[in-house]
Amino acid sequence: MNISANDPAKKTWVSVPENSDFPIQNIPFGVYRDNQIAHRACTRIGDQVIDLCELFKAGYLEGLGFEQSDFTGASLNTLMKHGKKGMRNLRNALSELFEESNPELRDNEPHRKAAVKPAEKTEMLLPVEVGDYTDFYSSIEHATNVGTMFRDPDNALLPNWRHLPVAYHGRSSSIFVSGVPVRRPCGQTRPDDSAPPVFGPTRLLDFELEAAFVTFDGKPAGEAISTEEADEYIFGMLLFNDWSARDIQKWEYVPLGPFLAKNFASTVSPWIVTLDALEPFRAEGPEQEPEVLPYLRYSGNKNIDIDLEVAIAPENGAETTVCRSNYKYMYWNMNQQLAHHTVNGCNVRCGDMMASGTISGKTPDSYGSMLEITWRGSKPVTLSDGTERKFINDGDEVIMRGNCKKDGVRIGFGEVRAKVLPALLN
Ligand code: MN
């Protein structure tokens, strides 16, 4: 595998602040707009957003099989049609173009001014048009915590959990990019088990700290993708907040799983960090016991060491970090998730999004939802302004961040943040 863009020694002529999520070893992909451009594919180095269409027009991306229209879509889907090899070649070419000693663009001021723009003068859009969205439930700590709270501490995991990566089909229409506010949903709940259900705004609005992967076109319907093949079908990852209304969820979820408690909003970070860029940060996964069926077996390190954190910022207030977790804790890895998803012949398509499920660690400070952090509200969290939270209040902004570090290189995902607006009452 030749991923020259990952060379930890590589430097760029673009200024990169210390602890930036976007050194030259990242080269993520996104879609931006500004006061002149409606939507275009871009990458980012340091605090600069780089317009890929301008680079193409100026001839810097020739010979890679792309057309100008690949870079002008409202999403990355047209670009992603070029598959793993096409995106790898594009990322390697960008890495070379911005390498410190390469004068081609560095010394061409008109081209540079057209393509390289300060991030603060751009706005990031939803990077992919999501056809289908699936949410897994792959953290054993999260599943154990939820099972303990809602069912039985002695049988917290249901009998299937260690044999297959449990998931449900979610809704793609309400996946929003970071920065879009989220309206507190109304719905049906049953706060008193001895009384009929009631209707109103959720009182238990929660976040779920997740990471999602985005796929290229998969195989035709009827054919499965193996754990061995899965990497070739995964473009990259982003951070994912699976907003959840716990009181609505509790009342509605039996027997078919989450519905209105989850489908009102999910918020994603704007940059797709490629699986190629994440390769140096591969980590061993937890031991799986009992041994899984042959189609779920895998070889090599398929987990990824991504430090994750969640903060809450009250309206006009400072942030308080409420969770620090890591993606490497996941019991089921992406290769197993994709293999399981397709083992029945289900076809995945370019732009499908598959979220991990809440990523909790072993200790309470690493739990990935307020449900777990406050143990159903029994242990409220105190924010830096002195106020307490059991769940998320109107006006609160929830912020998630993630990054990987190794060999002096740090690559990150940028932020996913969204503010909660009060419910609309009819
Ligand atoms: Mn979830």
Boltz pocket constraint, residues with backbone or C-beta under 6 A from the ligand:
constraints:
  - pocket:
      binder: B
      contacts: [[A, 135], [A, 136], [A, 208], [A, 210], [A, 242], [A, 357], [A, 358]]
      max_distance: 6.0
